[in-house]
Every structure is written in C-alpha cells, then in structure tokens.
C-alpha cells in the first residue's frame, strides 16, 4: 500500500511540475513539449534517480495517449478545413513520408555506419511530423497561421502516422530476418490497413454520434462515453490489422462535424485529455531515456537531424506541394515546420519490443532527433511565420460559446455566445453584423436583462447573444464572437477592406495597377478566385503591381471580403516609401469609391495612422 501511495504521489507531483514548467517556458518562449521532455529527463536516472525502464508499459501508455490526441485533433478539425487540405495532406502523408524516410535513412547509413535496412528503419522512425506541437507553439504566442497552411499541417498529422507505422513495422520485420514480401504484397497490405482504418473510422464515428445523441446519460458521462468509444475503436481496428490511428482520427472528424448533445462539454473534456496525454507521454519518454547513454551517438544523430530538417523535409514538401499551387512562402513554411514530436520516439520502441540488435541505437537517435527538432524548429516557428507573411491574428474559437442544451426545429440549433472585448462583432452596428446565411439573432442579454432590439445600436462587451443557426455555419459565428489576441497585423489581412463586387477596372484605375482587358471586365472577387486557381482559404494572397489582394472572409467558398496590402517598397527618387504615398492616395480613393457605391472601407485604427 505504501508503494502504491508513493507512485500516486510521484505521478501527481510530476504532472503538477509539468504544468508549472509549461507556464514558465511559455513566458520565455520555449516550446512546451521541450519543457515536458526535459522534466522527465531531470526526474530520471541521471537526475533525481527515478527508474523507469519498461518499454512495454511505455508502448501501452503511448498508444493510448496518441489515440486520445488524434481523436481530439479530429474533433477540432472543421469539415471545410479537411476538404481544403485533403489532397496535399494525403500526398504529404504518403509520398512525403516515403521521400523523407529514404533521404534521412541514407544519411543514417553513412553517419551511423549501418546497413541499408537498419538505416532506412531509422528514416522511417523519424519520418512522421507532429503538427499538434506546431499549433501549440504558435498559440503560445497568441498568433495563428494562414488557413491553408494550418489545414495542411493539421490534416497531414492525422494521416502520416499510419504510413510511418507501416514503414517501421515492415522494416523491423526485414531487419529481424523475416523473409521479405514482394513489393506488390506490401502495397496491398498498406492499402488494406488504410481502407480498413478509414471504413471503421467513418462507421465508428457515425455510430458514436448516434450513441451520444440517443443515450440519456448524466452530463459528465457523455465525454467519457466518447473517449471510451474512441479507445475501443482504436484497439479494435489494430486487432483487425487495420490502421487504428487513422480510424480514431476519422471518427473524431465525423463526430466533431456532427450535431452532438453537450458538444461543448465533450470538446472541452477531450481538449483537457489531450493536454494530459501530451504531459504524460513526454514526461514518460523523458524518464525512459538515460541521458549519459546519448552522448556517444549525439554527433551522428545531430547530423541525421540536420539532414532531416534541411534536406529531407524540404525536398519532400517541394515534390508533394508543387502540383497543388502552393506559394513559395507556404512551401517554405511547411518544409521548415516538419516538427518531430512523440511519434518518432514511440515508433523507436518497436525495434526494442521486437528484440532487434542495436535497438538502443534506434531509440537514442530518434530521441536526439526529436530533441534537436524541438530546439531548432520549435523556437523559430512564430518568427518563420512572421517572416514569410503567413501570420494571422489568433482567436479563441469555441472559447466564448456557452453550453445551451436547447434543440431547435428543423436543421437549425440555438447557440449562445458571450461577446468578449475585441470581438469582430463589436466593430459593426447591429444591423450590419455579417451573419452567415439562415442565421438569426433571437435575443441579446445585457447584465441579465433581455434588450429591446429597437433600442440596440451596437453590441457591447459581455453581452450574451442567442443565435438560431445551421450547424455548418457555427464556425463562422465562433469567429464573429471570438476574442482577438492582438491588433490586426497589416501583413496578415490587409490595410483596408475591399468589396469583392467592385469592378477591376475601377480598382486598378484608382491605384494605377496593371490589368489586361479581360481582367478589367471582372469583379475583383472573381479575378482573385481565378488567379488563385484553387479553393480559396482565408489568408490566400495574389500580388498585383504594388499591392497584394488577400482573402479576408469567406461564406462557404464565396469570398465576402478582400483585404488590400500596400507593399512597403521604396521610391529611390525622394526616399518616401511607396506604401505611405499609396496610403495618402487611398484616403481620397476610398471616399470616391464609397460615393460611387463600391463599398471599400477601412478600419478605424488605419484612419488614425494615415491622418
């Protein structure tokens, strides 16, 4: 009994220390996951002396933790985001993983003096990215990134784990001396795992939605039901030789985009469970490693990490994303942010469990590669996004939506929001709120009193808004009533807003921009969509002369607002920046456009800046 109490005390103490370490690391800009990993190493054999050497237990805990993290990732992935990034993320998760594993494996062969099978095994182990860590680092600084890039990284993370697991297990079997299967048989095995995982995931997600909505349970049991179903789905798919990781991610995706009873309770519970899983996983992995055993292989492992970060990932990204018309800045960011997290260390346990010789080498190299990635890339994610002009103002999304268990008739439901300071809804009069289609505001409560609509001019902070809306437009309302973490960056969404219906001829004549006769006859929104040549996403930009046109807001796939950025170039004749000159011209141009009914507007903060 005493030993049990000691284990509970030590475990809870480590979790508390991890939370405190995370808080402190966020203040100095250090990656949170690096703090968790370092805490485990400090508490381990070479630190405080805690002994944890059970690879089997670590694999069991790691499997459950990764399943919970992937399920939470699916729950928070919007259907539109998934569709936006499906093509490039699938290619990155298959072709990209294979290219990355091959190049990194070749480096391991020469740097670690291994055979090709052993070297490629190391490449397969470190080939999987951890996009959850990327967004964790960005949100530490209160910023977000371009919607298309974020969607690609997020969806890639849900898809690349199954392929990395398949490559790792196949190469472990070859390294163990088992007869290699023909290449066609390997492809069939991969296809079977992927198809089985996808089918079970979709069916399981639909079944989970029915269970949550039909069973009458205490409010606290519904999120536990969802988590238990996700873990059952993961383990059952693995037992059927399918991809449990893919199944649990898709089940979360289906459930998160369906009408769920107590949806906010379920989302918040699983967000907390994902945090707990990250904490436990990284602290456990830190405990599992013996730091002084890492030193002999540190130089070679650092070489593998540099090849992975500077060569393998960029080559894979360039090959995979070029056909999808990603800009150079977007490809550079996706290439740089191939952050490695818990999955490579988790995969490195498989050779140990299989009893391969030199199994410690695989684990140590994977651990050092992850450490190097967290240090080198983890500290530079936000600066890279800012430098490549992909940084966006961050909002807290669901954070201001309140739980309201009221079912509405038909295909609409009632949502409640508490309006925070700085929400976009405060920038407009009540009649001009950009509500999604088929959305109606039912009531506004101020200090507990239902306000008379006839007396309302603008919403105020802390107002509670009740809205009748279709489930598919909830994400748009979330953004409308979300708290902005900082001022709108000019490089992110534009210096001022342009109505997409403005004729191109009017716009280019006002600013002296180049345009063909065919383009002049189009509205600006049509020109921007055609120039992009793909499904538009918030943050997409097109360069035109001295300005950039940016997709600012969307209603489905329809562009509803365009941001205009005036480029900071220099006029060599008088030293006055073209940006400032264009801003001076913009004042008169916008007033003329408004008189003609073209709808160009400018935020108040910019009016103060330009005088």
Secondary structure, DSSP 4 states (H G I P E B T S, - for coil): -HHHHHHHHHHHHHHHHHHHHHHHHHHHT--HHHHHHHHHHHHSTTTT------HHHHHHHHHHHHHHHHHHHHHT--HHHHHHHHHHHHHIIIIIHHHHHHHHHHHHHHHHT--HHHHHHHHHHT----HHHHHHHHHHTTEEE-HHHHHHHHHHHHHHHHHHHHHHHHHHHHHTTPPPPPHHHHHHHHHHHHHHHHHHHHHHHHHHHHHHHHS---HHHHHHHHHHHHHHHHHHHHHTTS-HHHHHHHHHHHHHTS--TTHHHHHHHHHHHHHHHHHHHHHHHHHH--HHHHGGGHHHHHHHHHHIIIIIHHHHHHHHHGGGT--HHHHHHHHHT----HHHHHHHHHHHHTT-TTHHHHHHHHHHHHHHHHHHTTTTHHHHHHHTT-EEE-B-GGGGEEP---PPSTTEEEEEEEPPTT-GGGGS-GGG--PPTT-EEEEEEETTEEPPGGG-SS--TT-EEEEEEEGGGHHHHHHHTPPBSSPPPHHHH-SEEE-TTSBHHHHHHHHT----HHHHTSBHHHHHHHHHTS---TT-EEEETTEEEEEEEEETTEEEEEEEEE---B-TTT--BHHHHHHHHHHHHHHHHHHTT---B--HHHHHHH-
